[in-house]
């Protein structure tokens, strides 16, 4: 091999090494950008999941409040009905109270989602 060929081989090897190092640097930069973009998005996803659970619980609370409010009509009817005709009104009130009690039992079955640690 001549000196020129040896110098050309060394230059070629040096160029390949530089390209390889540059490719590694670019790869790590892309990986860093990907992590920087994905981590905040994952945090938002987790917060959104917690928010959805809170909204479902709030919906249960509202449904229970509506049932409690619906007890008023049968109670008012029972109070305004003569004692002889109270059987139907009393049954309606008992049905309304039973529905309310079931809804309150579902609510009281666990902690509110926002109260859970984590």
KEPA-25535 format. One record per atom (N, C-alpha, C, O): x, y, z. Coordinates in pm, whole numbers, padded with zeros to 5 digits, always signed. Example, Ala and Ser with C-alpha at 12.3 -4.5 7.8 and 13.67 -1.06 7.14 Angstrom:
<pts>
+01319-00569+00780;+01230-00450+00780;+01320-00330+00780;+01424-00332+00846;+01285-00225+00708;+01367-00106+00714;+01290+00003+00787;+01341+00114+00804;
</pts>
This chain:
<pts>
+00082-00117+00000;+00000+00000+00000;+00088+00125+00000;+00192+00131+00066;+00044+00221-00074;+00120+00344-00081;+00078+00436+00033;-00023+00414+00100;+00157+00536+00050;+00128+00632+00156;-00004+00703+00130;-00079+00734+00223;-00031+00729+00005;-00158+00796-00029;-00277+00709+00008;-00375+00757+00063;-00268+00581-00023;-00379+00491+00009;-00398+00480+00160;-00511+00477+00209;-00287+00474+00233;-00297+00467+00379;-00361+00594+00434;-00445+00586+00523;-00324+00707+00383;-00383+00834+00428;-00531+00840+00393;-00612+00888+00472;-00567+00792+00275;-00708+00791+00233;-00788+00697+00323;-00901+00729+00361;-00731+00581+00358;-00800+00487+00447;-00820+00549+00586;-00927+00536+00646;-00718+00617+00636;-00731+00683+00766;-00835+00793+00762;-00914+00807+00856;-00837+00871+00655;-00938+00976+00641;-01078+00916+00635;-01172+00968+00695;-01092+00806+00561;-01221+00740+00548;-01266+00687+00685;-01382+00704+00723;-01175+00624+00759;-01206+00572+00892;-01242+00686+00986;-01336+00674+01064;-01171+00796+00979;-01201+00912+01063;-01337+00971+01029;-01411+01012+01118;-01371+00975+00900;-01500+01027+00858;-01614+00937+00906;-01717+00985+00953;-01594+00805+00893;-01697+00711+00940;-01718+00725+01091;-01831+00721+01139;-01609+00742+01163;-01619+00759+01309;-01694+00888+01342;-01777+00890+01433;-01664+00996+01270;-01733+01123+01295;-01882+01111+01264;-01966+01162+01339;-01915+01045+01154;-02057+01026+01119;-02126+00941+01226;-02238+00971+01266;-02059+00837+01272;-02115+00751+01377;-02140+00832+01506;-02246+00819+01566;-02045+00913+01546;-02062+00995+01667;-02174+01098+01648;-02254+01121+01738;-02178+01158+01531;-02285+01255+01504;-02421+01187+01507;-02519+01244+01557;-02429+01065+01455;-02555+00990+01458;-02596+00959+01601;-02714+00968+01635;-02500+00924+01685;-02531+00899+01827;-02583+01025+01895;-02680+01020+01970;-02517+01137+01869;-02560+01264+01929;-02702+01298+01885;-02786+01335+01967;-02730+01285+01756;-02864+01313+01705;-02965+01217+01767;-03075+01260+01805;-02931+01090+01777;-03021+00991+01837;-03054+01025+01982;-03169+01016+02023;-02952+01062+02060;-02977+01099+02199;-03060+01227+02210;-03144+01239+02299;-03038+01320+02120;-03118+01443+02120;-03265+01411+02091;-03355+01463+02157;-03288+01327+01991;-03426+01288+01958;-03490+01216+02076;-03606+01241+02108;-03415+01127+02140;-03466+01056+02256;-03500+01154+02369;-03603+01141+02435;-03412+01250+02391;-03438+01351+02494;-03563+01433+02464;-03643+01458+02554;-03580+01474+02339;-03701+01548+02302;-03826+01463+02320;-03929+01512+02366;-03816+01336+02283;-03932+01246+02297;-03972+01233+02444;-04090+01240+02477;-03874+01214+02530;-03903+01202+02673;-03960+01333+02726;-04054+01333+02805;-03903+01444+02683;-03952+01574+02729;-04096+01600+02685;-04169+01671+02754;-04137+01544+02573;-04275+01561+02527;-04371+01461+02591;-04485+01495+02620;-04325+01339+02613;-04414+01233+02661;-04441+01244+02810;-04554+01221+02853;-04342+01279+02891;-04363+01284+03035;-04473+01382+03077;-04560+01343+03155;-04474+01505+03030;-04585+01594+03068;-04721+01543+03017;-04822+01558+03086;-04723+01484+02900;-04849+01432+02847;-04901+01318+02934;-05021+01306+02956;-04811+01235+02985;-04853+01127+03073;-04908+01183+03205;-05005+01130+03258;-04846+01288+03256;-04898+01352+03378;-05037+01408+03356;-05123+01396+03443;-05060+01468+03241;-05193+01521+03209;-05293+01406+03198;-05406+01419+03244;-05252+01296+03138;-05339+01178+03126;-05379+01127+03264;-05496+01097+03287;-05284+01117+03356;-05316+01068+03491;-05410+01165+03562;-05505+01122+03628;-05387+01295+03550;-05474+01393+03613;-05614+01386+03554;-05713+01397+03627;-05624+01367+03424;-05754+01355+03358;-05829+01233+03408;-05951+01238+03426;-05759+01124+03430;-05823+01003+03484;-05879+01030+03623;-05990+00987+03655;-05803+01100+03705;-05852+01134+03840;-05971+01229+03831;-06068+01215+03906;-05964+01324+03740;-06076+01418+03723;-06202+01346+03678;-06312+01378+03724;-06188+01248+03590;-06305+01172+03544;-06368+01096+03660;-06491+01089+03669;-06286+01038+03747;-06340+00967+03864;-06411+01066+03957;-06517+01034+04012;-06354+01184+03975;-06418+01286+04058;-06553+01328+04000;-06649+01348+04074;-06560+01342+03869;-06686+01382+03804;-06791+01273+03820;-06908+01303+03844;-06750+01145+03807;-06846+01035+03827;-06900+01037+03970;-07020+01016+03991;-06813+01060+04068;-06857+01066+04207;-06950+01186+04228;-07051+01174+04297;-06915+01299+04170;-07000+01418+04183;-07137+01391+04123;-07238+01438+04175;-07142+01317+04013;-07270+01281+03952;-07353+01196+04048;-07474+01215+04058;-07288+01103+04118;-07359+01022+04217;-07414+01110+04329;-07527+01090+04375;-07336+01207+04372;-07382+01299+04477;-07504+01377+04428;-07602+01392+04502;-07498+01427+04305;-07612+01502+04251;-07736+01414+04238;-07846+01457+04270;-07718+01291+04190;-07832+01199+04179;-07894+01171+04315;-08016+01164+04328;-07810+01155+04417;-07861+01132+04552;-07935+01256+04603;-08039+01243+04667;-07881+01373+04576;-07949+01496+04619;-08086+01510+04551;-08182+01556+04612;-08094+01470+04426;-08222+01476+04355;-08322+01380+04418;-08439+01414+04436;-08276+01260+04454;-08366+01164+04518;-08413+01215+04655;-08529+01196+04692;-08324+01279+04728;-08363+01337+04857;-08469+01444+04835;-08567+01452+04910;-08450+01525+04733;-08548+01629+04702;-08681+01568+04659;-08787+01622+04689;-08675+01455+04588;-08798+01390+04542;-08879+01330+04657;-08997+01300+04639;-08818+01313+04773;-08893+01264+04889;-08995+01368+04937;-09093+01333+05001;-08972+01492+04906;-09059+01598+04957;-09202+01584+04906;-09296+01602+04983;-09220+01553+04780;-09356+01545+04724;-09439+01437+04793;-09550+01468+04836;-09391+01312+04805;-09472+01213+04876;-09495+01250+05023;-09601+01220+05079;-09396+01315+05085;-09414+01356+05225;-09522+01463+05235;-09607+01458+05325;-09520+01559+05144;-09622+01664+05146;-09760+01607+05118;-09859+01647+05180;-09767+01513+05024;-09896+01451+04993;-09947+01374+05115;-10066+01382+05147;-09859+01301+05182;-09899+01225+05300;-09949+01318+05409;-10049+01288+05475;-09881+01431+05429;-09923+01524+05535;-10055+01592+05501;-10130+01630+05592;-10085+01607+05374;-10208+01678+05338;-10326+01583+05311;-10437+01628+05285;-10301+01452+05317;-10407+01355+05292;-10480+01324+05422;-10417+01314+05528;-10612+01310+05417;-10686+01272+05538;-10639+01135+05588;-10597+01051+05508;-10645+01111+05718;-10594+00987+05775;-10655+00861+05712;-10589+00757+05709;-10774+00867+05665;-10838+00748+05607;-10777+00709+05473;-10781+00592+05437;-10720+00803+05398;-10670+00779+05263;-10517+00779+05254;-10462+00800+05146;-10450+00757+05363;-10304+00773+05365;-10226+00648+05321;-10104+00656+05309;-10290+00537+05296;-10217+00413+05264;-10134+00428+05136;-10017+00392+05134;-10195+00480+05032;-10123+00496+04905;-10011+00599+04919;-09900+00578+04870;-10039+00709+04986;-09938+00814+05005;-09824+00763+05093;-09708+00795+05068;-09857+00683+05194;-09753+00628+05282;-09661+00532+05203;-09540+00532+05221;-09722+00451+05115;-09643+00359+05034;-09552+00436+04937;-09437+00398+04916;-09603+00542+04879;-09521+00625+04788;-09403+00686+04863;-09292+00692+04811;-09428+00732+04985;-09320+00790+05066;-09217+00683+05102;-09096+00709+05097;-09263+00564+05138;-09170+00456+05172;-09085+00417+05050;-08966+00390+05063;-09147+00413+04932;-09071+00381+04810;-08965+00488+04782;-08851+00456+04746;-09004+00615+04799;-08909+00724+04775;-08794+00718+04876;-08678+00739+04840;-08826+00689+05001;-08721+00679+05104;-08629+00560+05078;-08508+00567+05100;-08686+00451+05031;-08605+00333+05001;-08506+00365+04888;-08388+00328+04896;-08553+00433+04784;-08463+00471+04674;-08353+00564+04723;-08238+00552+04682;-08389+00658+04810;-08291+00750+04866;-08190+00677+04953;-08070+00703+04945;-08238+00585+05035;-08148+00509+05122;-08049+00426+05040;-07931+00416+05076;-08096+00368+04930;-08005+00291+04845;-07898+00381+04783;-07780+00345+04778;-07939+00497+04737;-07843+00591+04676;-07741+00638+04780;-07623+00651+04749;-07787+00665+04901;-07695+00710+05006;-07600+00597+05047;-07484+00622+05080;-07649+00473+05045;-07561+00360+05076;-07452+00346+04969;-07337+00315+05001;-07488+00368+04843;-07387+00362+04737;-07282+00472+04755;-07163+00451+04732;-07328+00588+04797;-07233+00699+04820;-07144+00671+04939;-07024+00698+04935;-07201+00617+05044;-07125+00594+05166;-07039+00470+05161;-06971+00438+05259;-07039+00398+05048;-06965+00274+05037;-06815+00292+05034;-06742+00196+05057;-06766+00410+05007;-06621+00432+05000;-06590+00579+05012;-06679+00663+05023;-06461+00607+05009;-06417+00747+05016;-06442+00815+04883;-06448+00750+04778;-06454+00943+04889;-06464+01021+04766;-06331+01009+04692;-06226+00999+04755;-06333+01008+04558;-06208+00991+04481;-06102+01094+04516;-05984+01060+04518;-06139+01217+04542;-06042+01320+04574;-05977+01301+04710;-05872+01359+04738;-06040+01219+04797;-05985+01195+04930;-05878+01087+04932;-05803+01074+05028;-05872+01009+04824;-05776+00899+04820;-05635+00955+04802;-05614+01050+04727;-05538+00895+04873;-05400+00943+04856;-05347+00907+04719;-05385+00806+04660;-05257+00990+04669;-05189+00957+04545;-05240+01035+04433;-05194+01018+04320;
</pts>
